[in-house]
């Protein structure tokens, strides 16, 4: 999962690739689905803010709850 997080971060910042929030959001989602707690938080934040795609507060809440259940403060 660290690789998926790294790819998301690189896309989000435009490091070594064109900056693309939509691409970053996709990488965070993939990492979150594989159980990465930091990715769950980042993906939830992107959903809440509408970064890289539409706002989805219900989905964001779900990811934040999963992160909390996995031990994220």
N, C-alpha and C positions, 0 to 999 in steps of 0.2 A: 503493500500500500504506500510506502514512502515514495515510490516512483510515480504513482498516480498523483499524489499530492504535489510533487515537484513539477510535473507537467502542468498541473492546474495553475500553480504559482507562476510558472514561466509564461503561460498564455495570458494570465491576468495582468502581468507586468510588461509583457512584450519583450522578454529576455530570450534571445536566440530564435525568435519567431515573431510574427506580426501579433500585436496586442489584440486579443479577442476575448471579451468577457463571455460570449456565448460558448466558446471553446473551453474556457476555464470552468464555466458552470457545468459543462458536460463531464469534464475530468473529475471535478469535485463530486458530482453525482455518482459516477462509477466507483470512486474510492469510498464514498459513504455507503453505497450498497454492499461493498465488500467488508464493511465493519470498521472503517477508519473514523474514530471519534472526531479528530480535528476536521476531517472532511465533512462530517455531519454538521458541525457548527458552521463551517464556511459556506456549505451549500445552503443551509437554512438562512444564513445572512443574505446570500444572494437572492433567495426566493423572497425574503422579506422586503428587500430594497428594489427588487425588479432589475437587478444587475445581470445582464446577459440573457434576459428573457422576461416573461411576464411575472408580475407580482402574484404570489400564491401564499397567503398567510396561513392557510390551513395546512398545506404541505410543510411549510417552514416550522410550524409548531410541532408537527409530527417528528421532524428530524431533530429538533431541539429536545424533545422528550426522549427520543432514542439515545441521544448523546448523554442526557442526564442519567438515564437508566444504566448507561455503560460506565458511569462514574465521572463524567465531565462536570466540573463546577460551573 
